[in-house]
Amino acid sequence: MEKKAQIKKQLEKKLFDANAFWSYNKDSCKNLSDWDLIKFVLINLDIEDINHLFEIYPKSKIKEVWLKELVPQGDFLKSMNICFAIIYFDIKKPLQYLRSMETRHFNKIANYG
C-alpha cells in the first residue's frame, strides 16, 4: 500500500475512534473525500495527526480547506484557528487575518444570496 493511502487509512481510523462522525450515517463516512478528511482531521485530531496531513497534501490544499471550512466558524474555533494561522500558515497577525477572512467569507455569501 502506498504511503498516502496508508496515512489516509490511519487518519480515518483515528477519526472513527474519536467518534468524529457521531451525527452522521456511518456508511456515508467511509471513503472520505480528501476535502472532508482534511476538514475532520483539523477539527477533531491532534497536532501529530495534523502534521500527517502535510505529508500527503500540499499546504495550499490544507489552507484552502481551513479558510473555507474552519475560519468562517469564528469564535467557535477561534483559539484553534489562531494556532493554525501561526503554526502552519506563518501568519504574522492572526487575529487581524482571521477577522479579514471571516468578513470576506460573509461578504461572498451576502453577494450571492
Buried (B, 14 or more C-beta within 10 A) or exposed (E): EEEEEEBBEEBBEBBEEBEBBEEEEEEEBEEBEBBBBBBBBBBBBEEEBBEBBEEBBEEEBBBBBBBEBBBBBBEEBBEBBBBBBBEBBEBEEBEEBBEEBBEEBEEEEEEEE
